[in-house]
């Protein structure tokens, strides 16, 4: 970008900007699916939840933000399942499993 000063009728300088070019360099590295999955597994093991991992736990202990997983895989549950884990927010729990949990 260059600035050129011009004098107007009363002698004051007025700056005129000439055309400038701008290019964006993306310096933020792309996170691979493998890196995301490995961090899910790391957190799951670190907190002793075996294969069960909730968003809340990951937000507290994980390296990345949960929205990254949701955008990449479509949902938190899909990301966790793709990593070979089980989401802590199951909805398809059978009555038998629920009653076993109460015992």
N, C-alpha and C positions, 0 to 999 in steps of 0.2 A: 504494500500500500504506500502510496506517496501522497504527501500533502503539499499543495502549492498555495502560497499566499498571494493574494491580489489586493491592490488598493482600490477602494471605491471612491466616489466623489468627495467625501469629506476627509480622505486620507487614512481611514481606519483599514486595518488589514483584515481580510476575510479569508478563511481557509476553505479551500475546495479540495475534496478528496477525489482522487482519480480511482479508476477501477482497481479492485483488489481481488486476489484469488485466495481461496481457503480450501485446504484439504484436511480431512479428518483421518488421523492414524489411530486405529483401534489397538491400544496397548494392553487391553484386558484379555488375558488368555482364555480360550474356550475350555470349559470344564468337560471332560469326557464322561460318558455314561459310566465307564468303569470306575473313575474316581468318585463319582456320586455313590455308586453301589458300595464301594469299599468303605466309604465313610459311614454309610448306614450300618454296615456290618460291624465296624469298629465300635460305634456307639452302642449298638445292641449288646455286644459282648462286654463292653466296659461297665454298663449299668446292670449287667447280670440278668437281662431279660430274655436270654436265649434267642428265640426267633421272633419275639413279640416286641414291636416298637411303635410308640405313639408319637404324634407330631410334637406334643408338649415336651416329651423327653428329648427328642431330637433337637428342638429349638434351644433347649438348655445346654446340651452337650455337643451338638454337631458343629461342623466346620462351615457348612453352607446354610443358606436360608431356605425354609420349607417351600416357599413359592418357586424356587428354582426347580425343585422336584415336580411340583404340580404343573408348571409350564412345560417342562421337558417330557413328562410321561402322561400328562392328562389329569392325574389325581395323585394324592399322597399314597393311597392304597396301591395303585398300579406301580408306583416307583418302588415301594417296599416289597411287593410281590416279585417284581423283576429282579430284585437283589437276592431273592431266595428267602426272604423273611416273611413274617406275618404281621399285618397291620393290627395295631392295638384297638382299632375301631371296627371290629367285626359286627356285621348286621345279620348274618345268616347263621346264628347260633341255634342249634336244635334245643328243644325242651329238655332232652336227656342231659346235654352238656350243662345247661343252666342249673338243673337239679343236682348234678354231680358237683358242681361248684359250691353249692350250699352245704354239702355234707362235710 
